[in-house]
C-alpha cells in the first residue's frame, strides 16, 4: 500500500526495503498458486483476466459483469440490493434480461424483521424499523441456485455477511455512499482538499 514504485507490475525499478514481494515466504506464494487449481478458481481467474484485457477502458462495469458471466457460463444472475437502490437494481435487471440472462433479485429488507428483535439498539430504528437481512438475501439466492450474484449498494458490514453466506461467486456493481452519490472514491480524490478536515 505504501509502495509507489509498482515494480511488481513494471519490473523496471527497485523494490523498496519493506516490499512484500522481496520478503515473501515461497510457501505462501506456492499455497496461493495451488488454490487457483481448486474448484472453479482457475476458470474465474482466466475469465477475469480476459474481461480486463478485452474491455480495458472500453466497457462499463455493467458490460464487464455480463461478459464475465458469459465466460464462466453463468446464466442465473442474483441481485442483492439495498432498498434505497431499487430503481438502479431494476434497471440492471432489465439490462440483464434484455441480454438473455435469468434474474433473481432480493432486497435487503426482505421479511421486514424489526431491528430490535435481533438485539440491535432500539435507537437504530429511528431511521427505519426493519433490519437489513443480508444472510436471508444470500439464502434465498442460494435456494434459487444462482450462478453469479451481484451486490448493489448493501451497507458496510451487511455486504460482508452477504459475501460470507453466498454459495455463488459475488461481484459488486454499486458500493453505497449516501454522502458522495455512491462514489466512495470521491472521498479519496478529495482527501487533500475538501475532505481533509473531515478525515483528520
N, C-alpha and C positions, 0 to 999 in steps of 0.2 A: 504494500500500500504506500509506503514511504519512498519507493524507488521511482526515479524519473527517467532511468536510462532505457527501459524497455528492452534490455539486451536479450531477454528470453525470446523475444519476437524477432529482433533485427540481427543479433549476433555480430554487431559491428562495434560494440562499445565494451566497456569494462563493467563487470558486475560489482556492485557496492559491497563493502565488508559485511553488511548484515543480510546479504542475499540468501533467500531460502534455497535457491537452486544450487548454489555452491556449497551449502551446508546440509544438503538433502541426504537423508539416510537412504541408500539404494533399496532397502527393503520396503520403504514407503512407496517409492516410485514403482517398484515391481508389483506391490499389492494393488495399487491403483490400476496399473495396466491390465492385471489379471481380471479386475472387476469389469472391464469393458467387454470381456468374453462371456459374462454371466447373463443369462436370460436374453432380453431384447436390448441390452445396453449397447451392443455393437451397432445394431440397426439404428438406434436412436442417435448415436454419435455420428454415423455416416450421413443420415438424413439431415441432421443439424448442420453439418459442415457443408453439405450440398446446397441447402437453403441459403446459408450465409453467402456462399460463393455466387450462386445463380442470381440472387436478388439483391446483391450488395449495392446499397444506395439507390435502389430502384423500387423495391417492393415495400409497401407499408407493413406494419405488424400484422394487420388482418390478413393480407395476402400471404405473408410468411407462414402464418398458422395454417392456412388452407393448404399450401404447398407441402408443409411439413406433415400434415395429417395424411395427405395422399401418399407421400413417400413411405410412411410407416403402416399404410393400409388401414388407417383409422376412418371409419365411416360414421359411427355413432359419436357425436360430439356432445359432451356435457358442458353446461354453463352453470357455474356457481357465482351468483351475482348479489351485490348489495341492493337492497330495496331502493336506495337512492339513485341507482343507475339502471333502473328498469327500462327506461327509454333506450339507453345505449345497448343493453342486453338484447332488447327486441330487434333493434337494427342489425346487430351482429348475427342473431339467429336467422333473420330474414336473408342476409347475405349468404350464410352457410347453406340454407335450404335452396336458394337460387343456384348454388354451385354444387348441388347434388348430395349434400350431407343430411343425415338424420340428426335432429337436435333434441336434446333433453335439457330443460332448464329448471333450476331450483333456487328460489330467492332466499335470502338469509333469514328472514323472519318466519320461515315455514314452521307450522304448528302453533305459532302465536304464544309460546311459553313465556310466562312472566319472569322477568329478570330475578326478582326476589325469591322465586320458587327454587332457585338453584344456589342461593346464597350470595348472589350479587347484591351489594348495598342498596337499600331502598332509594337513596337519593339519585342513583343512576337511572331510575325510572322517570325522572323529571324530563328527560329528553326523548322518552318513549318507553312504554311499559314492557313491550315484547323484546325478548333477548334475541340476539343473533344466534343461529344454530348451525355452525359450520360442520359439526360432526354428523348431524342429521342430513345436511346437504350432501356430504360425502356418501353416507349410507344409501340415500335414495338414488344417487347416480351410480353407485356400485350395483344396486339392485337392477338398474336399467342396463347394466353391463356396457357402459360407455367405453369407447376405445381411447379417448383422449378427453381430458377435462380442461376447461379454460376458466380462469378466475377473472371476474370483472368487479373490481372495487371492494373486495372484502376488507374489513377493518384490520389494522395491525393486530396480530395475535390470532384473530379469527382465521385469517388466511393460513397461519401456521398449523392450526388444528385441522383445517381442510386438507392441506398438503399431507399431513400425517396419516389421515384416515382414508384418503382416496386410493382405491385399488389401481386406477388407471394413472398413467403419467399425467402430469399437470403442467400447463404453461399459463402465463399471465398476460392478459390483454391490457387491462387498466389497473393501475395502482392508485387507490383513492387518496386524495389530499384535498380536503374541503377548502383549505385556505388558498391553494395555488391553482384551482381549477383542474385538479387531478394531474398536475405536473410537478411531482415532488422534486425533480431535478432543478426546478426553478430556484429552490432554496439554496442549492449548491452553487448555482451560477451567480447568485447574488449574495453569497456568504461574505464577500469582502466589501459589499456596498450596502444595499438596502437591509439585508437581514443580519448584518454584522452585530448590531447591538442586541438584537433579539436572541442570537445564538450564543452569546458570550456569557 
